[in-house]
Amino acid sequence: INPDIQKERDTRTFDYEELAMLLNGGKEEREKRKKIVSIVESDRDYDGPDPSFMSRMDRFEEWMRKSSLLVKKKEKLGELVQDHKDFMFYNLNVTKKRPNVFFDLHYGMFVPTLMGQATDEQRAKWLIPAINHEILGTYAQTEMGHGTFLRGLETTAHYDPETEEFEIHSPTISSIKWWPGTLGKTCNHAIVMAQLYTRGVCHGIHAFMVQIRNMEDHTSMPGITLGDIGPKFGYNENDNGFLKLDHVRVPRDNMLMKHSQVLEDGTYVAAPRKNLTYGTMTMVRSFIVRDAAYALARACTIAIRYSAVRRQSELRPGEPEPQILSYPTQQHKLFPLLATSYAFFFAQLHMVEMYGSVNEAVGKGDYSNMQELHSVSSGLKAFTTWTTNSGIEVCRMSCGGHGYSLASGLPELYTYFTPNCTYEGENTVLMLQNARYLIKCAREGSNGAKSVAYIHQDA
Amino acid sequence: PQMRQYVDFNDLDTICKLYEQRARGLVKFAANKVEEEVRNGEDLVGALNKVSVHSVRAANAHCHYFVVKNFVDEIKTLELSPGLRSVLMDLARLYALDGLSKNSGEFMEEGLLSGKDVKQCHQLVVELLPKIRPNAVSLVDSYEFSDKILMSVLGRYDGNVYPNLLEWAMKSELNKTDVIPAYEKHIRPLLKRHQMSKL
């Protein structure tokens, strides 16, 4: 151990174990995490070349190898990986925050959408095979021409009562599905979001299950054109893809019908609440708040540890070079960000808890807090990701020249984190959604939910 | 001015109140602007669009207030040893005061802080830094990110940065041979031409 960093650890004024337990979910959870880390790190199968020196194709293949290994080895972990949270932690340790082609979109969006929007019969048909990895799915919403503005999506799904089928079609170049992770080359199923038409009337965006690749030889299904969208700022292990649908016909049962339905004769039965279809996005936004907290914490860890071992300049001629952590200007760059990482850690706890309780209530037919959840998740997603994005760059700059090297880990942390500001809702648009709710509460004079009650209190 | 005589930057509840009032002020400002546009004949959609720059500031202030208050409330509610509570309180104060300092314009706009208050706030941030310093490394260690997750030579737990930086660089493709193939193709002919022209 470098003596300078050891000295820093010797000077702390609090009980390390107490804080480590708090940040890692309590004693039992922390023990479990330690075991998972130890299992993954001692498994030589998960070793591989340093990605900094790899080409995109090599990276893609290496992460596919690790992702498939993870799925195969999961069973052997027994009780250690009990729920989604454990699996997420296991996944993080294997992939090191890079994409898991068999997990991220599949478990992050495909499976939750089935859980939230499919009927019992549809769950039996697709959810169990999805969990058993008999099918691999993704969530195809964003198009080349439209992202955050969902009503602008152009893909159509026309219902034909004669054959009891939907015809799903990409009518223009800009309507081609563009960006969904693992869509290009990996997945064989996709939940496609399209404008539903029955009896000539458009009923807005609905979710449809579409088989996109042949289950025997993995070739694209008839009427479907698939591909990778090319290299990106980061996330180059992922085959973010495009999908063009040419009058593809799927049975009526392939529309996810838990909330709204199309009957055999084409009668449309609306959902009790209009925005239930967007539940998956609210969930993902809640988890992005958590990712923002951890990404900033990781950047601070790198910059603060390095600042403790790096020595630079002399305050007075002949004096030893001080650790850069001792300079007030360095502290002024890093310590507010360290404090921010803690503030975000507690915010994400609140956010994930809130998502869980509102989701449970929605399951029981209580939609009263949905608007509040949508508003808070939109606002916090934008607020935390903007701060973390700029914060990682401050941490990189604080490492001087070495921060520019991929060896610092900070350039890659930045390029991996930065799409959080634009995916799952572009940040400015999300802030405007949050603001609409606040302005509505202010204008209508209603107290609204707890988090906005202060607007009407006296200054 | 009446408000300012009660400002105590050592009191986290007071700081939370300042955030609350900034958010309320900016939300009401945006809402009033919408009303004004509607009164001038704009429909609601048009009014919201015209006011959108103010709206984003309002939403940002609301989220900032939410995060500050949630941080303070959590520390108050959690069962913590006095040592840890004090460290987390310092972090919460630093987060809140740094936010006041960096967004001082909006707090001044709402009449919540004077120039003198803002100067005091900058000073308090500077004074908090040496209080955080003895715990800084342990505060990041407590997240317990393994070296394999961080994937950073600079952020290694053992702090042995320089030998590992050299080891890392040796993996570079360009270091596989001492003389790179491009030497024969591009460098050597250039050098020859230069030498010949000198002759």
Interface residues (C-beta under 8 A of the other chain):
Chain A: I1 N2 D4 I5 Q6 E8 R9 T11 R12 T13 F14 D15 Y16 E18 L19 A20 L22 L23 N24 R30 R33 V37 E41 D50 P51 S52 F53 L92 N93 K96 K97 Y294 A297 R298 C300 T301 I302 A303 I304 R305 Y306 A308 V309 R310 L325 S326 P328 Q331 H332 L334 F335 P336 L338 A339 T340 Y342 A343 F344 F346 A347 L349 H350 V376 G379 L380 A382 F383 T384 C399 H402 G403 S405 A407 S408 G409 L410 E412 T428 M431 L432 N434 A435 R436 L438 I439 A442 R443 S451 V452 Y454 I455 Q457 A459
Chain B: E20 Q21 A23 R24 G25 V27 K28 A30 A31 V34 E35 L48 V51 S52 S55 V56 A58 A59 N60 H62 C63 H64 Y65 F66 V67 V68 N70 F71 E74 L78 L80 S81 G83 L84 S86 V87 L88 L91 A92 L94 Y95 D98 V125 V126 L128 L129 P130 I132 R133 P134 N135 A136 V137 S138 L139 V140 D141 S142 Y143 E144 F145 S146 K148 I149 L150 M151 S152 V153 L154 G155 R156 Y157 D158 G159 N160 V161 L165 W168 A169 K171 S172 E173
